[in-house]
Amino acid sequence: MNLSHIEHIGIAVNNIEEAKSYFEDVLGLKCYAEEKVVDQKVKTAFFKIGETKIELLEALSEDSPAAKFIAKKGQGIHHIAFAADDVNASLKEAEEKGIKLIDKQARKGAEGLNIGFLHPKSTFGVLTEICSK
């Protein structure tokens, strides 16, 4: 797949403002970007530590994947995202190796990245995102 690094770790939260306070006031990180990703029905906030980003995800509706995750598992780590040269090539390679996909083709995600998800049933329970610019 030619992965280069952990792009970000996604954390599902009930209230993004409360979660931002923890990351800023307790951990001393700075939120550098916020945006709504309408097709995923989430509001996001990003922090950077070293080369890795933390993405907070707050559901914008009850049918959001983030809302469903919180209802089932509670707040916490939602996914891990890896940077790759080409999301579509990585998805194809994963599928060829028997991995169940959520996305067959890349779609647009936060920060203008191309993204695609591998199904957690094939990845030891970890929702895995592949990202590229």
C-alpha positions as CSV (number, residue, x, y, z in Angstrom):
1,M,0.0,0.0,0.0
2,N,3.0,2.3,0.3
3,L,1.8,3.9,3.6
4,S,4.1,6.7,4.9
5,H,2.8,7.6,8.4
6,I,-0.2,7.8,10.7
7,E,-2.1,10.7,9.2
8,H,-4.5,11.1,12.1
9,I,-6.4,9.4,14.8
10,G,-10.2,10.1,14.9
11,I,-12.0,10.4,18.2
12,A,-15.8,10.5,18.4
13,V,-17.1,12.9,21.0
14,N,-20.5,14.1,22.2
15,N,-19.5,17.7,22.4
16,I,-16.6,19.1,20.4
17,E,-16.3,22.2,22.5
18,E,-15.9,20.3,25.7
19,A,-13.4,17.9,24.0
20,K,-11.4,20.9,22.6
21,S,-11.1,22.3,26.1
22,Y,-9.4,19.0,27.3
23,F,-7.0,19.0,24.4
24,E,-6.2,22.7,24.7
25,D,-6.3,23.4,28.4
26,V,-5.1,20.0,29.8
27,L,-2.8,18.7,27.0
28,G,-1.7,22.1,25.8
29,L,-2.4,21.4,22.1
30,K,-3.8,24.0,19.7
31,C,-6.8,23.5,17.5
32,Y,-5.7,24.6,14.1
33,A,-8.8,23.9,12.0
34,E,-12.5,23.1,12.3
35,E,-14.9,22.2,9.5
36,K,-18.1,20.4,8.8
37,V,-18.0,17.4,6.5
38,V,-21.6,17.4,5.3
39,D,-21.6,14.0,3.5
40,Q,-20.2,12.3,6.7
41,K,-22.6,14.3,8.9
42,V,-19.8,15.5,11.3
43,K,-18.1,18.6,12.6
44,T,-14.4,18.2,13.0
45,A,-11.6,19.9,15.0
46,F,-7.9,19.1,14.4
47,F,-4.9,19.2,16.6
48,K,-1.3,18.3,15.6
49,I,1.4,16.7,17.7
50,G,4.6,15.9,15.9
51,E,3.6,14.6,12.5
52,T,0.3,13.1,13.7
53,K,-3.0,14.8,13.8
54,I,-5.9,14.2,16.2
55,E,-9.4,14.7,14.6
56,L,-12.3,15.2,16.9
57,L,-15.6,14.1,15.4
58,E,-19.0,15.4,16.6
59,A,-22.1,14.0,14.9
60,L,-24.4,16.5,13.2
61,S,-27.3,14.2,13.1
62,E,-28.6,11.0,14.8
63,D,-27.9,8.9,11.7
64,S,-24.3,10.0,11.4
65,P,-21.7,7.2,11.6
66,A,-20.1,9.1,14.5
67,A,-23.5,9.1,16.4
68,K,-24.0,5.4,15.7
69,F,-20.5,4.7,17.0
70,I,-21.1,6.6,20.2
71,A,-24.4,5.0,20.7
72,K,-22.9,1.5,20.4
73,K,-19.4,2.0,22.0
74,G,-19.4,5.4,23.7
75,Q,-17.0,8.3,23.1
76,G,-13.5,7.3,22.2
77,I,-11.1,6.3,19.4
78,H,-13.2,6.0,16.2
79,H,-10.6,5.3,13.6
80,I,-6.9,5.4,12.6
81,A,-5.9,7.0,9.3
82,F,-2.8,6.2,7.4
83,A,-1.3,8.4,4.7
84,A,-0.8,6.7,1.3
85,D,0.3,7.8,-2.2
86,D,-2.9,6.8,-3.8
87,V,-6.1,5.9,-1.9
88,N,-7.7,4.1,-4.9
89,A,-4.7,1.9,-5.4
90,S,-4.5,1.1,-1.7
91,L,-8.2,0.2,-1.6
92,K,-7.8,-2.1,-4.6
93,E,-4.8,-3.7,-3.1
94,A,-6.6,-4.3,0.3
95,E,-9.6,-5.8,-1.5
96,E,-7.3,-8.1,-3.5
97,K,-5.8,-9.3,-0.2
98,G,-9.3,-10.2,1.1
99,I,-10.1,-7.1,3.1
100,K,-13.7,-6.0,3.2
101,L,-14.1,-2.3,2.1
102,I,-16.5,0.4,3.1
103,D,-15.4,2.5,0.1
104,K,-14.6,1.0,-3.3
105,Q,-13.4,4.4,-4.5
106,A,-11.9,7.5,-2.8
107,R,-14.2,10.3,-1.7
108,K,-13.5,13.7,-0.3
109,G,-12.9,14.1,3.4
110,A,-11.9,16.8,5.9
111,E,-8.9,19.0,5.0
112,G,-9.5,18.3,1.3
113,L,-8.0,14.8,1.6
114,N,-9.1,11.9,-0.6
115,I,-10.2,9.1,1.8
116,G,-11.4,5.5,1.8
117,F,-12.3,3.2,4.7
118,L,-11.5,-0.5,5.3
119,H,-14.2,-2.3,7.2
120,P,-13.4,-3.1,10.9
121,K,-14.6,-6.7,10.5
122,S,-11.5,-7.2,8.3
123,T,-9.1,-5.1,10.4
124,F,-9.3,-6.6,13.9
125,G,-12.0,-4.2,15.0
126,V,-10.2,-1.1,14.0
127,L,-11.9,1.2,11.5
128,T,-9.1,2.0,9.1
129,E,-8.9,5.1,6.9
130,I,-6.5,5.5,4.0
131,C,-5.8,9.2,3.0
132,S,-4.0,11.0,0.3
133,K,-3.7,14.6,-1.0
